[in-house]
Every structure is written in structure tokens, then in C-alpha cells.
Amino acid sequence: MVLFSEDQIQETKMRGRIEVICGSMFSGKTEELIRRLKRAKFARQRVEIFKPAIDTRYSEEDVVSHDSNSISSTPIDSSASILLFTSEIDVVGIDEAQFFDNGLIEVCNQLANNGIRVIIAGLDMDFKGLPFGPIPGLCAIADEVSKVHAICVKCGQLASFSHRTVKSEKQVLLGETEEYEPLCRECYVRARKGDKDNT
Ligand SMILES: [Zn+2]
């Protein structure tokens, strides 16, 4: 078996491809996206970064991760707009991709088919543990998927779930440490049961 890993690619010989970095809150998705994009920049690749205009937690212009290791980006309203900004570009980064429309799947396919390397970071599940927006579809068409993990705040195991600690049924709720906690499956199931018993 030949493993096809992001680390084994020569940056400058990169062909069009799709990479997805997904996981729960606090799993380091954005940090990993930034690491890959910075490496591409060092290799003199032309890099462009997009994020949904909805995500304005920090600054309008920057993709900012929780450790404020930032890289500048373009906020956009719909996935189709990405195609308007990507002529003369080698690498496209997309952060918080779960908030985009499902058109993002076809947009990423088009970009990769045109020889562009597309790196997508996003939440794979919402707070209910359900597949989130275009991420599942993007995982299906991706050349490589990296599932990253946080650490369960209850027991220290690897965490795949983002448990919402405030009462709201809205799927799109941008938040920080006060509103979410990363949990492993066992602790998440217990916490969700507790949430329901308390309502
Ligand atoms: Zn746990």
C-alpha cells in the first residue's frame, strides 16, 4: 500500500487536489490549515484564503486561530464567489467551511480540476453530533482527509464531539470556550442525556 500524505508532497510540484482537515472544536483545524498554507507560501506558491462572511469573531480580514497565529483572508458570502478570486492562484485555503452552502463541494471540485490545491478546514459535526453543512460531501470528494482531535475535558481521551454548554437549538452558533467543550463519545452521550433530562 502506498500512503499518500500531505507531508510527502513537493510543494512546487503540487497538482490540483482537495485536502480536508476536520474535527471538533479546539482540535487545531485552523492551526493545521495555517501550517500548510504558510509552507506553501515559503515554496513561493500563490495562496488565497477564504472564510464565510458570517464568521466575524475576531477580525474581518484575518483567518485567526485560537492561538492568534493568523494569516490574512477574504470574507465571502457564497461559495460561488470563490471562483471570482482564484485566477492566478496555486493554493486556496478555506476556513470554517461548515458555514458555507453545499455549492462549495462543486466549487472545490472545479478548482482542483483546474490544477489548484484546495485545503479546507471545518467542523465535521454540529453540537448535536450530526454531519455539518458541506463538510461530509467535501470529505467524500477529497484526495486526503485529516481528522484531528481535541482532548475530552471530562476524561482526557481523544475528543471528537463539540458539546454546547449553553441552551440554544440554533445550528450556527459561533462561540468560544464558554459555549462549547470538546468531549469523547462516552462523555458526550452522557452529557447530552443530562441536557435532555434538564429540559
Ligand atoms: Zn471523555
Boltz pocket constraint, residues with backbone or C-beta under 6 A from the ligand:
constraints:
  - pocket:
      binder: B
      contacts: [[A, 152], [A, 153], [A, 154], [A, 155], [A, 156], [A, 157], [A, 183], [A, 184], [A, 185], [A, 186], [A, 187], [A, 188]]
      max_distance: 6.0
